[in-house]
Amino acid sequence: MPAWRRQRLDRLVVWVVLLWVGLWWGTPSQAQQPATDAAVAVQRSTDGLFITARLPLELGPAVEDALFKAVPVYFVYQADVYEPRWYWTDKRIATATRTLRLAYQPLTRRWRLSASAGAGAGNAQQYALHQNFETLSEAVAALGRLARWKVADDSRLDDGERYSVAFRFRLDLSLLPRPFQIGMANQPDWNIDITRQLRTSASAESGDAPAPAAPESVAEPTR
């Protein structure tokens, strides 16, 4: 084989190897996306819009270590409701947030999950609803369950119009103690963020809320 052909063949092999390596590194593994099975559904009734969700959450070793050191960890549910507009960007007509505080109580060796009462913001948030659990797994399972959470009142909705709902669940690093906030954004264990895009019906639905189902479009979670 002539030398010039051998050089071309060698270059081709190198380019194929580099391309294969680039594709391999650029493809996320299944283990990095544990929340792809999250199920979220929105129901429209005569009282407004309600969201039901089941999120298969798993906390990383770094988060669990902080919890066992009696550092509370905060999670936030958020939903933004948008009205479609053909002549401009969609208009946001409602926003709902719910903050959950997960903490370990060393004296009783129990876990407490507290839900915000809707007053205050950030660390000034008031918590009125509390649940106690014997194990961390039970508390995390309850954290990932959402039943008929009202995100918009019926007075904001027009009959015959379908609305889009941007759903998000995340671990809120801003509510952690200052020393824990340094460098946390780059650590996978602390980067819990699940998003979904939902679509409502054009009118109020009858009967019980539907079981959570896969939305029309899915944004991959970041872990």
N, C-alpha and C positions, 0 to 999 in steps of 0.2 A: 504494500500500500504506500502510495507517495506520501511524503512528509506533510504536505499541505493538507491532504485529506485527513490524516491522523490528527492534526492540530484542530481542524474543524470539528471532528468527532469528539475530541476531548472537551472542547468548548461547549458543545451541545450537551454532553453528559453533565458538565458543571452547572449549566443553566437549569437542566431538569432537576438536579438535586436541590439547588437553591429554591426553585419554585415549590418543590414538594415540602421542604422544611418550612417555608413561609406559610403555606396552607395549613400545615400541621399545627404550627404555633398560633395561627390566627383563628383556629376553630375552638370555641369554648367547650370544655368537657361537661358531661352531664352532672358531675359532682359539684360544679360551680353554679348550677342553676337549680337548687333544690325546691324553689317555690313555683316552678312552672306548672305544678298541679293545683295551684290556688284557684278556687272557684268563687266567683263573685256574680251576684245577680241583682238587678234593680227592678222594683215593682212600683207601678203607678196605681194609686187608689184615690178615693174621693177625699182622703185626708192629705195627700201629697205624695212625695217620692220616698221610698224606703229601700235600703240596701241590706242584703243578707250575704254573708261571706264565710268561707271556711279556708283558712290559710294554714298549710302544713309547715309550721315554723320550727326551725332548729337553731339554737343559740350556739355560737362557737365557744371554744375553750376560754378565750380572753374575756368574753362577756360573762360567762359563768363564774370565772375567777373573781371578777369585780363584784358580782352579786354576792358571792360567798364572803366577801370582805365587807358586806353591809353597805355597798354602794348602790343606791337605787338607779334603775335604768328606765328610761321613758320611751314610750312608743306613741306614734300619732297616726290616727285615721283621718283622712281628709277626702272630701268630695266636692268637686266644682261642677255646677250644673250650667250648661250652655244652651242658649236658644239660637237655632240656625238663622243666618241672614245671607241671602243670596247676593246682596250688593256689597257686603263688607264681611269682616271677620265675625265669627260667632260671638254673641253677647253673653257674658256671664251674668246669670240672674240670681244665683244662690251659691253660698259656700258654707260647708259644715265641717267642723273639726272635733275630734274627741281624743284627749290625751289619756294614756294609761300608764300608771306607775307600778313597776314590778320591784319588790324589795324583799330581802331575806331578813327575818327576825331571829337573831342568834339566841335570845333568851328562851323563846318557845320552839325554835327550830322549825318554824313554819314560814310559808311564803304568803305574802299579801299582795293582791292585785287591786289597785284603786283606780276608779274612773273619775275624770274631771266632772265638776258640776256645771261647767260652762262659764264660770266667772273668773276674771283675771286672765293674765297671759304670762307665758314663760314660767319662771319659778314662783310667780305669784298666783299660779293656778290653784283653785280650790278643789279638793277632792272629797266627795260625799259618799260615793258608793264603794264599798270594800268587800272583797272576798278573800277568805283564807284557805290555803291548800297545804296538804301534808308533804307533797313532793314538788320539785321544780317542773317535772314533766306535766303534772296536772295543771299547774299555773300557766305554763306556756301553751297548753292546749286550749285553755279558756281564753288566753290572750288572742289567739287566732280565730276565735268564733265571734261572729257579729250577727245579731238577729234583729231584723226590722229597725234599722237605724234610720231615723227620719233626717233627710238631707234638704228637703225643700217643701214648703207649704203649698197646698193646692191653689191658693189665691195667686201664686206666681205663674201658674201653668195655664195655657190656653188649650181648650178642647180641639182635638184634631191635629195638634202639633207634636212632633216627636223631638225629644231633647237628647242631647249627648251629656254623659256624665263621666268626668275624669276622676277615677278612684286611685287613691294612693295610701299605702301603709309603709311607715318607715321608723327606724330607730332614730330618735332625736338627740344628736350629739350636743346640741347647744344647751340642753338642760343638765348635762353631767357636770360634776365639779370641775373647776378650771384645770387642775393637773391632768385629769383624764382626757381633756379635749385636745391636748397637744399631740399631734401626729396621728390621731385616731382615724381621720378621714382616709388614710392610706392603708389601713389595716382591714383585710377582708372580713374578719369576724364582726367588726363594728359597722360594716357597710350593708345594712339590711334595708332594701327599698323595693317594694312591689307596686306596680302600676297596672291599671286596666282601663280600657276605654269601653264604656257601656252605652247602650241606646235604649231609650224608653219606648213604650207603646204610645199610640196617638190618643188614647183615652184611658180612663180608669179601668183597671182589671178587676174582675170579680173573684171571690174565693180567697184561699190562703196564699201566702207568698210562695212563689215557685222556688224549687230547690236551686241553689247556685249552679250556674252553668257557665261554660266557656263563653267569653264575650266575643263580639264581632271582630275585634282586633286586639292583639296582645302585645304589650311592651315587655320585653324580657326583664326580670328582676336583676338587680346587681347585688352580688354577695362578695 
